[in-house]
Amino acid sequence: MLAALADGVSRIDGFLEGEDTRATARAFASMGVRIEQPEDCVRVVHGVGMRGLRAPTQPIDCGNAGTGMRLLCGLLAAQDFDSVLVGDESLSKRPMLRVVEPLRKMGGRIETASNGWPPLVIRGGAKLQGIEYALPVASAQVKSALLLAGLYADGETVVLEPHPTRDYTESMLSAFGIRIDHRPGMARLTGGQSLRAAHIKVPADFSSAAFFITAASMVPGSDVLLQEVGINPRRTGLLQALRLMGADIDLVNERSSGGEMIADIRVRAARLHGAEIPDYLVPDMIDEFPALFAAAAAADGITRVTGAAELRVKESDRLAAMANGLRAAGIDVEETADGASIRGGVLGSAQIQSHGDHRVSMAFAVAAQVGSGELRIQDCANVATSFPGFDRLAVSCGMDLRVST
């Protein structure tokens, strides 16, 4: 997104070849941005400048990418042309008022379906005004959308968070030449600045690594090294949670790359035990809870999670999807409004409904590795949204996993 709006040509190494990121690239191509792919996992983006986007000729399809839709909403609210954002069946049931309402306070003209879900109709020509906005719920997506809109707004845009969330957008804005003041829980920028092209190397994705970190912690005899993984502290709450459960995890060769901390992560099997997961870890592991539930199902004793109501409005209701799937496999789970208590045990044979949620599918693929029977996980096609090739990599590491069509 930032490369498309920058002056000059940017190169992105480490581009994740997933459906979500490809959908974002297609969105900008439909608005006149030339994007080249000289090889896999590389994109060369010919920026058109802050005012160089052209009106798309048809609705922009975000697929399953909730992050893509919410960030695009902020960016497109400031353009001179009308646009429409649509998504797949899952994305079309996700709440959008949390980002639409503050953008309206800035002057954006955005319409949703009557229930606040997509499609989003964004009217061009709005004159945005910077605001100070305190997020009612910690959300890096909403924060990022407001900052992107703030690039075009008159005056200063300030976003305050009840809990610090991941700060990739702030770091990336700085890498593209934007003067931005940010610290945990606050971000501030002034509109009217321009983006400069940059060469960006994206670290290996922690959310993808999380499934192998969890599997290696659970499966006896495991010893796995994951290389050059991003370890931004706003993203790695799962490491702390697993360590509370007794996991044997070491960070090796920590260093900085492109303004982000990375490390090699060594994980050896350990006897996991139940733990109380502190609420303060929740924002830093919101995408990793399915993996945590898999670990809790294999741990001795009870693991309790609270403060995670946000999981109910992800690609699926992840609390319900994980709780129902674990129960079907014989694990004792007490579900609450904002969390669950999971008593570890041995998973038996079951048929699991993933509800089209990529992270739920991968979490049960991991959990099955220490079960006594066979888990058949339904509706797994969306794994490709975030982790194409998961099944091949899992098998190469020794997991017992088969994909049928």
URUR-V822454 format. One line per field, one symbol per residue. phi: phi as a letter, one per 30 degrees, with the letter a starting at -180 (. if undefined). A space follows every 50 residues. Layout:
phi: ???
//
This chain:
phi: .dddcddjcccccidddcddddddddedddcjcdbcbdaeibbcccdcid ccdcdddaedcdicdddeddddeddddcddcdabcbbdedddccdcddcd ddddddjdcbcbddcicddcccddidcdbdbcbcddbeadddeddddddd ecddiccbcccdbdcecdddddeddcjddbcbaejabbbcdjdcccebcc cddedddddedddddddcdeidabccchcdbeddbcededddddcjdcbb cchdacbiicdbadccbbebddbdadddeddeddbddcdedddddddcdd icccbbicdeddbdebdddddddddddecjcdbcdbdblacccdacdcda cccdhiceddedddddeddcdcbccccdicededdbbdiedddddddjdc bbccc
//
